[in-house]
Amino acid sequence: MMTVLGTILLSLLAGWVVNVVADTVPARRALRETWRWPFQRLGLAVGESTAVGSASPRRYLIVWLMALALGWFAYLQVGWTPKALLIAVEAWFFLAIAVIDLEHRLVLNRMLVVAAPLFFAANLLMGEVTMSSILLGAVTGFGIFLILALLSPGGMGMGDVKLAGLIGLTTGVSDVLAALFIAILVGGIAGAVILLKNYLRRRNWRGQTMAYAPYLVVGVWIVLFDGIRLLHNYLERL
């Protein structure tokens, strides 16, 4: 029971951190200005019921629910172990990346630079992947998306290319291709839906941009939580 309660409390704390990071880092706001916003916008703080410049209450609630789900998946996968904590922290970090890209169309270098050495060291210490696998994964992810960016100028930013490199560093070379394939597949489906919607509404799609980082995040989430193996096992039982 305490483990379950601890998972819930830690996940809710992570959701608060993700919300505050999304409010603070892109706009370079001060933490003393933003740390209360998630509570204020949900009406849980004493004092103001709104916060000028903060996101909608819906975003804060969705992030909290997502953080709770990600923490719970990590716990269910391997129990509450150091490995589960690492998986959860990585998943929560990528959640922050997705939220910021959705709201600002930015994948911030300063977040990637902080995460890369931490994830590198943590995965090595856990013994989950070898150093060569980590480095090859980073080169593979970065290289594949760099080629895609060069083939479609303006269609994909260098932030997405660097994020693909970080995903390779996180998963190792054995899983980075699966994560990127899922991202490309899901992103392609989403792009087709957007184009169809614009066509049916007779909207001009030229000049529109699509946040691509969330689809990369979906790919790495599925790999982190071993979703491909779980789907394979499910299909075998049918």
C-alpha positions in Angstrom: 0.0 0.0 0.0 2.8 2.4 0.9 4.5 1.7 -2.5 1.3 2.5 -4.3 0.8 5.7 -2.3 4.4 6.6 -2.9 4.0 6.1 -6.6 1.0 8.3 -6.7 2.5 11.1 -4.7 5.8 11.0 -6.6 3.9 11.1 -9.9 1.8 14.0 -8.8 5.0 15.9 -7.8 6.4 15.1 -11.2 3.3 16.5 -12.8 3.7 19.7 -10.9 7.4 19.9 -11.9 6.5 19.4 -15.6 3.8 22.1 -15.4 6.2 24.6 -13.8 9.0 23.8 -16.3 6.6 24.3 -19.2 5.6 27.7 -17.7 9.1 28.8 -16.7 11.8 27.6 -19.1 10.5 28.6 -22.6 9.7 32.2 -21.5 12.7 32.4 -19.1 10.4 33.3 -16.2 11.5 33.2 -12.6 10.6 30.2 -10.6 9.2 32.4 -7.8 6.7 33.7 -10.4 5.4 30.3 -11.7 5.6 27.7 -9.0 2.1 28.4 -7.7 0.4 28.6 -11.1 -0.7 25.0 -11.4 -2.5 25.2 -8.0 -3.9 28.6 -8.7 -5.3 27.7 -12.1 -7.0 24.6 -10.6 -8.4 26.7 -7.8 -6.4 24.9 -5.1 -4.3 27.9 -3.9 -5.2 30.5 -1.3 -5.3 33.9 -2.9 -5.6 34.5 -6.6 -7.8 32.1 -8.6 -6.0 33.0 -11.9 -2.4 33.6 -12.9 -1.7 36.0 -15.7 0.3 34.4 -18.5 -0.1 30.8 -17.3 -1.6 28.0 -19.3 -5.2 26.9 -19.2 -6.5 24.7 -16.3 -7.0 21.9 -18.8 -3.3 21.7 -19.5 -2.3 21.5 -15.9 -4.9 18.8 -15.3 -3.9 16.8 -18.3 -0.2 17.0 -17.4 -0.9 15.8 -13.9 -3.0 12.8 -15.2 -0.3 12.0 -17.8 2.5 12.1 -15.1 0.4 9.8 -12.9 -0.2 7.3 -15.7 3.5 7.3 -16.7 4.6 6.7 -13.1 2.0 4.0 -12.7 3.2 2.2 -15.9 6.8 2.3 -14.7 5.7 0.8 -11.4 3.7 -1.9 -13.0 6.5 -2.8 -15.4 9.3 -3.6 -12.9 7.9 -2.8 -9.5 9.2 0.2 -7.5 12.9 -0.3 -8.2 15.8 2.1 -9.3 15.1 0.9 -12.9 11.4 1.9 -12.6 12.4 5.3 -11.2 14.8 5.9 -14.1 12.1 4.9 -16.6 9.6 7.2 -14.9 12.0 10.2 -14.8 12.9 9.8 -18.5 9.2 9.5 -19.3 8.3 12.6 -17.3 11.2 14.6 -18.9 9.9 13.7 -22.4 6.4 14.8 -21.3 7.8 18.2 -20.6 9.4 18.3 -24.0 6.1 17.4 -25.7 4.1 20.1 -23.7 6.6 22.8 -24.6 6.7 21.9 -28.3 2.9 21.8 -28.4 2.6 25.3 -26.9 5.7 27.0 -28.3 6.9 25.0 -31.3 10.3 24.7 -29.6 12.6 21.9 -28.5 14.9 23.7 -26.2 18.6 23.0 -26.4 19.1 23.9 -22.7 16.8 21.0 -21.7 18.5 18.5 -24.0 22.0 19.5 -22.9 21.0 18.9 -19.2 19.3 15.6 -19.9 21.9 14.0 -22.2 24.7 13.5 -19.7 22.3 12.6 -16.9 20.5 9.9 -18.9 23.9 8.7 -20.2 25.3 8.2 -16.8 22.1 6.8 -15.3 21.7 4.1 -18.0 25.4 3.1 -17.6 25.1 2.8 -13.9 21.9 0.7 -14.2 23.7 -1.5 -16.6 20.7 -1.5 -18.9 22.8 -0.7 -22.0 26.5 -0.6 -22.9 28.4 2.6 -23.6 28.8 1.6 -27.3 25.0 1.0 -27.6 24.2 4.4 -26.0 26.6 6.2 -28.3 25.5 4.3 -31.4 21.9 4.9 -30.5 22.5 8.7 -30.2 24.4 8.8 -33.6 21.7 6.7 -35.3 18.8 8.8 -34.0 20.5 12.0 -34.8 21.7 10.8 -38.2 18.3 9.5 -39.4 16.4 12.6 -38.5 19.2 14.9 -39.9 18.7 13.1 -43.3 15.0 13.6 -43.0 15.4 17.3 -42.2 17.8 17.8 -45.1 15.4 16.0 -47.5 12.4 18.2 -46.4 13.7 21.7 -45.6 11.3 23.5 -43.3 9.4 20.3 -42.6 11.4 19.4 -39.5 13.5 21.5 -37.2 16.9 20.9 -35.8 15.3 20.6 -32.4 13.6 17.5 -33.5 16.9 16.1 -34.9 18.6 16.7 -31.6 15.7 15.1 -29.7 15.9 12.0 -31.9 19.6 11.8 -30.9 18.6 12.1 -27.2 16.1 9.3 -27.7 18.8 7.1 -29.2 21.0 7.9 -26.2 18.2 7.0 -23.9 17.1 3.7 -25.5 20.4 2.5 -27.0 20.9 1.3 -30.6 18.8 -1.8 -30.2 15.6 0.2 -29.6 16.1 3.6 -31.3 14.9 2.4 -34.7 11.6 1.1 -33.2 11.0 4.4 -31.3 11.7 6.5 -34.5 9.6 4.2 -36.7 6.6 4.6 -34.3 7.2 8.3 -34.2 7.2 8.6 -38.0 4.2 6.4 -38.3 2.1 8.2 -35.7 3.3 11.6 -37.0 2.4 10.7 -40.6 -1.1 9.6 -39.5 -1.6 12.8 -37.6 -0.3 14.9 -40.5 -2.7 13.2 -42.9 -5.6 13.8 -40.5 -4.7 17.5 -40.3 -4.5 17.8 -44.1 -7.8 16.1 -44.5 -9.4 18.3 -41.9 -8.1 21.4 -43.6 -9.3 20.2 -47.0 -12.8 19.5 -45.7 -13.0 22.9 -44.1 -11.4 24.5 -47.2 -8.6 26.0 -45.2 -5.2 26.9 -46.7 -2.6 24.6 -45.1 0.4 26.5 -46.5 2.5 28.1 -43.7 1.0 25.9 -41.0 3.4 24.1 -38.7 3.0 20.9 -36.8 4.7 20.1 -33.5 6.7 16.9 -34.2 8.3 16.3 -30.8 5.1 14.8 -29.3 5.2 12.0 -31.8 8.8 11.3 -31.0 7.8 11.3 -27.4 5.1 8.7 -28.1 7.7 6.5 -29.8 10.1 6.6 -26.9 7.3 6.1 -24.4 6.3 2.9 -26.1 9.9 1.6 -26.1 10.5 2.6 -22.5 7.4 0.8 -21.3 8.2 -2.2 -23.6 4.9 -1.7 -25.5 6.1 -3.6 -28.6 6.7 -6.8 -26.5 3.4 -6.4 -24.7 1.5 -6.0 -28.0 3.3 -9.1 -29.4 2.4 -11.2 -26.4 -1.2 -10.0 -26.6 -1.4 -10.9 -30.3 0.1 -14.3 -29.7 -2.7 -15.1 -27.2 -5.5 -14.2 -29.6 
